[in-house]
Amino acid sequence: MEGRYECFTLGRDVAPSGQGIYRCSQARFQIAPLRSFGQLLSDELVDGKRARADELNRDPSCSSE
């Protein structure tokens, strides 16, 4: 990370000077896709789970338990 060997997030407060490390990292890191038990979670699967959760929130009696 740009050869900067220092702690930027010691404690809860991040000083504005520590935000430079964020800018340095943006070009190099990407957020990984969501996985569950090693399986990639597709957008379709997530949408289906959200739809089912909405259904159960509207009518908990439709649960299969």
N, C-alpha and C positions, 0 to 999 in steps of 0.2 A: 504494500500500500504506500507507494511513493517513497519508500525508505524511511517512513516515519514510525519510530518505535516508541510509542507513548500511550498511556492509558487515556482514553477520551471519555469514558463513561464510568468513572469511579463514583459510586453513590447514585442517587436518583437524579440530581441536577446535571444537565449537560450544558457546559458553558458554550456561548456562541462560537468561541474559537474552536471548539470540538466539532462543530458542524462541518468543518472542512473535510474531515475524514469521510463524511457522507457523500460529499461531492466527488471525492476521489474514487469512491467505491461504485458510484452509479454506472460507470462505463464498463465495469467488470463483472457485476453480479446480476443475476436474474432470479426472480422468484420461481421456485420449482413448482411444477404442476402438483395438484393435490393427489395424494395416494392414501389408500387404506389397506393395511396388511399387504403392502407391496403392489397392489393393483391400482392402476391409474384410474382416477375418477373422472369420467367424461362429463361434459356439460349436460348431456342428456340424462345421465344417471343422477346428477345433482338436482336437475330440474324435476325429475320424477320423485325424488325424496322430499323436495320442498312441497310439491303438490300433495303428496301423501300426508305430510305434516300439517298442511293447511286443512286438509280434509278431516284429520283427527282433531284438530283444534276446533273446528266447527261442530263436529259431532263425535265425541269420544266413544259413543256406543258402537261405532263401526270398527273398533279395534278387534283384531282376531284373537286376542288373549282372553 
